[in-house]
Amino acid sequence: MRKYRLIHVATIMLVALLALPLQALAAGDGFWSTPTIHGYGKIHYMPDAAYKPDPHATYKIVFALTKGPKSPDQVNGSLDHVARAVNLYVASGVPLDHLKIVAVASGAATPLALDNAHYRAKFGVDNPNLKLIEELRKAGVDVSVCAQAVAEHHFEYGWVSKQVTLALSGLTTITVLQQQGYALAPF
């Protein structure tokens, strides 16, 4: 009887433990990391996971960023996913020079490309994406914005940050890069 009670108590404890969010369990113990794009795109690396990138291969990816942030004072979540991808590939042993990544913003993601002065004028806060864009650039990622979306938002082309490439359009950027062997990652 005592043996069954112990198993019952252990089962309840295990279920309760599994119900806790992983972040709560890992707070402060290095569970999440940002090994390459520091402060952005946090990952939990699993060395024995399936489908890990081949460190000897070159990866060509175009990210279609079309979603806006929850609020203008937050980093665009789609742009943060680009940072997560870089962090995951590098943590898997892929050198940065084997990553060919272009992130093209359009639609609701367009404002992330604004310089700080014009972002502040439009939203009343500093552009929280500029530091992330700078970090992505250092890692070789080309962050671009659709010129058609800039026009649709009634932004002037001169308002786009100097760190961001002004592309003819998101549509043509994606199809041109796909013709060059880039895989599409929509976000």
N, C-alpha and C positions, 0 to 999 in steps of 0.2 A: 504494500500500500504506500509506504513511504517513497519507494522508488518511482511510482507513478506520479505522486505529488511533486517530486523533484523535477520529473520530466515536464509536467504541466507548468510549473513555475518557469522552468527554462524556456519552454515554448512561448509563454506569454512575454517573457523578457526579450526573446529574439524577435517576435512580431513587433513589439514596441520599438525596438532598436531599428528595425528595418523601416518603420513608419517615419522615422525622423528624416528630414531632408539631408541629403549628403553634404550640403554646404554647412549645415549646423554641426555635423560631425567633424568636418574638416577645418573649421575656422581656426586660422592661426597655425596650422600644422603643415603648410606647404602643399595642400591638396591641389589647389589651383595655381597655375604659373603662367607667366607671359615671357617665355624665354628669348624671343627675338624682337617682337613689337612690344616693348616694355610698357606695361600698364594697360594694354588693350588686347582683346581677343584671347581671354583666358582659356586655358586648356587643362584637362586632367589627362596626362599622358599615360598610356597603357602599353608597356613594352611588348607584351605578349598578345596583343589584339590581332584580329584577322584583318586582311586587306590593307596592310601598312604600305605606304609608298616605297618604291624601290629607290634607294639613295643614289643609284647610278643613272636613273632616268631623268629626262627633262620634262617638266610639266608646263603646259601652256593652257592658261585658264582665263576666260573673260567672265567677270562677274557683272551681271545686270542688276544694278541697284535701283529699285523703283519705289521703295517704301520710305516714308518719312519717320522721324523719331516720335516718341510719345509726346514730347514737349520740346520746344526749341533750345532749352538749356541742356539737353541730353545729347550725347554722341549718337549718331545714326546707327541703329542696330545692324543694318546691312553692311555698313562700312566696317563695323566691329567684327562681323563674320569674315571679312577679307583678312583682317589681322589674325583671327583664329586659324584660318587656313594656312597662312604663312607660319604661324607658330607650330601647327601640327606637322607640316611638312619638314620644317627644320628640326623639330624634336625627333622626327623619324630618321634623321640623318641626311636629308636632302640639302645640299648646299644652296645658298641663296642664288648663286649664278645658274642653277638648274631650274629656277622658278621664273617663268615668263608670265606675269600676271598683269591684267588690265582690269580696272574697275570703272565702269561707266555709269554715272548717275543720270537719271532722267525721272520724269514724273514727280512724285512727292519727295524724292530724294534730292532733287535739283538744288535746293538751298544750301546743302552741305558744302557746295563748291564756292560759295560767296566769300569774298575777303571779309576781314573782321569788321571794318567800318560799315560796309553795306549790310552785313548780317545784323549788326547791332542796331542800325537804323530801322531795319525791317522787323526785328523780333525783340529788341530791347535788351539783349544779352550778347555777350561775346560768342563767337562761333566756336562751339566745343569740339568741332571736327578738325580744326586746323592742326592741332598737335598730332592727332592720329594720322592725318594726311602726311605731315612731315615725317613721322616715323615710318609710314609705308613707303614713302619716296626713298628714304635711306636704305630700305630693304630691296629697292628696285621695282616696286610696284608703281605702275602708271595709273594715277587717279585722274579720270577724265569726266567731263560733263557734256551732255547733249546740247548743242547750240540751239536746236529747235525747242527744247524744254526751257532753256534760258529765256528765249523770246516769248514762249507761252506764259511764263511767269512774270513777264514784263520787267525782267532784269536786263541791264545793259551788259554787253560782253566785257566791258572794262571793269565790271564789278566782280568778275570771277578771280579767285585767288591766283596769284602767280605760280603756286604749287600745283595747280590743276590744269590739265590739258583740255583745251576747248575743241571738242570733236564735232564734225559736221552733224552727226546725229547718233543717238543710241542705236537705232536700227541699222545704219550702215556700219557702225563700229563693230557691232556683234557679227553681222554677216561677213564682213571683210575678214575679221579675225577667225571666224569659223572656217572660212576658205583656206586660211593659213594653218589650220590644224588645232586651233584653240578649242577647248571644251567649254561649253556654256554652263555657268552656275548662276541660276536666277535667284535673286534675293530681293 
